[in-house]
Amino acid sequence: MKKLLMFAAVALLGAVVYAQENESTGGYSNGDVFISGAASYVSESIDDISENGFSIMPRLGFFVSDDIALGAEVGYGFVQTKFDG
């Protein structure tokens, strides 16, 4: 079940870029800015051990030409594990 939820989250947050060889009016061009990222949450309990955590990774960049983008990504994650017993 957790794998299914993770797959659904990745599918909803992920994006696919499709490049075409012919000239089109859509897509990214020189000077365009993009913002994207990822976020996750985990909560698991097995016997006397429980684990909770999250992570967030924002990404920002811009296109220096029609085909090349420069950007940066920063990430933060936190996991807490508790042993009951």
Summary of the structure (lengths in Angstrom):
residues: 85
radius of gyration: 18.8
end to end distance: 27.1
largest distance: 64.9
contacts: 149
relative contact order: 0.21
helix: 14%
strand: 49%
